[in-house]
Amino acid sequence: MSARMDTSPLVLRLSGELLAYVVDALRNHARLYKANGMSQPSGVDGLVSALAFRASEGQPGTSNAGGCDHGQVEAVKPRLVSYDTAASMLDCSTRQVKRLVSDRTLRPVLVGGLRRLRISDIDAFIEGQA
């Protein structure tokens, strides 16, 4: 049996101070890559831009809401995912996920008119396939 990589979304709640540190560290890392003639993984520039935006003063997400101490990172795993994300988790097409829903193997949850799938249901489906 091959090991599966967890592709479910991960949400991190960072304090403003830690977020600024992460942005600086990523920027310095990018400079080192460039100075050594190496190319960094795709998506890093976008990640740095998104994090820098959130770290800028006055932006939502920079407060210490939720009781996260400086220097601490709190991982929050979502409970619902889109069909596309479910397909990624299952390493199949979105069409196959829709088939699993239509034959009631997976049951969607309506959230504001959008259909989402419970990660626990997806995990149970995977375990049942093993």
N, C-alpha and C positions, 0 to 999 in steps of 0.2 A: 504494500500500500504506500503510495507517495504522500508526502506531507503537503498540506494545502497552505498557501499563504493567506493570512487573514486580510481580506480586501474590504472589510466593512469600514465605514467612515469612522474617524476618530476626532472628537472635538476636545481641544485643550483649552482650559481657562487659565490664562497666565496673568500674573500681576503686571501692572504697567512697567515696573522696574525690570522684571525678568524679561518681558517682551522686548524692551529696548536693548537689553543685553543680547538676546538671541539675534535681533536684527543686526547689531554691530558685529557679532561673531560670524554670521553668514556673509556679511559684506567683506570682512577680513579674509575669510576662507576663499571667497570668489577672487579677491585680489591675488592671493597666493597661487591659485590655480592659473590665473592669467599670466602672472610673473614667471611661472614654470612652463608656460606654453601648453598647458592642459586645458581641455574644455570641461566645464562642469556639467552635471546631469541636466537634461532638459527640464524646464519648469522651475528651476531654482530662482531665476530672475523674477518670475511672477510671484513666487512665494515670498521673496524678500520685499517686493513692492507691496503686496497685500499686508504683510506683517508691519511694514513701516507705516502704512496708512493707519492701521489700528493703533500703533504706538504713538502717533502724533498727538500732541496736546488737544484736548477737547473732544476727541473721538470716542464713540461708545466702545466699551470693552476694555478701557484702560484703568477703570477704577478697580478697587479691591472688593467688588461685590461678590457675595458668595463666601466670604470668609477665607479666601485664599491668602495665606501669609506670603510675604515677599520671599522669593526663592523657592516656593512650592509650586508644583504643577499638578493640577487636578484633571484627570482624564474622565471625560463624560462620554460614555458609549451610547449612541442613539438607539432607541428601541424600534423605530420604524424606518424602512428604506424604500426607495422608489423601485420600480420594476427594473430599471437599468442597473442600479446598484445590486439588486438581487441577482441579476444575470451575471454580473462580475463576480459576486461571491460564489455562485454556482458554476462558474466557468462555462456558461452556455449563452445562448442568444436571448434577447428580450422576448422574442416570439415563443421560445420554449417556456419561459416564465409565465407568459400569458396562457399557454396550454396547461401548465400546472395549476393555474388559477381556475381555468374553465372546467377542469375535471375535479376541482375541489380538493386537490392535494395541498394547495396553499390557499388560505382565505385572506382576501384583502380587507383593509380597514379604510374607511373613508375619512379623510382629514380635509375639511374645507372643500369638498368636491374632488379631491385628488385621491387616487387609490395608492395605498402604501401597504407594505408587507412587514409583518413582525419578524425581527431578527430571530427571536426564539423559535418561531415556526420554521424558518429557513434552517436553523441549526438542527432542529428535530428531524427535518427532512433529510439533511446530510447524514445524521447519525443512523437513520433508518436505512440508508443506502449502503452503509458500511458492512 
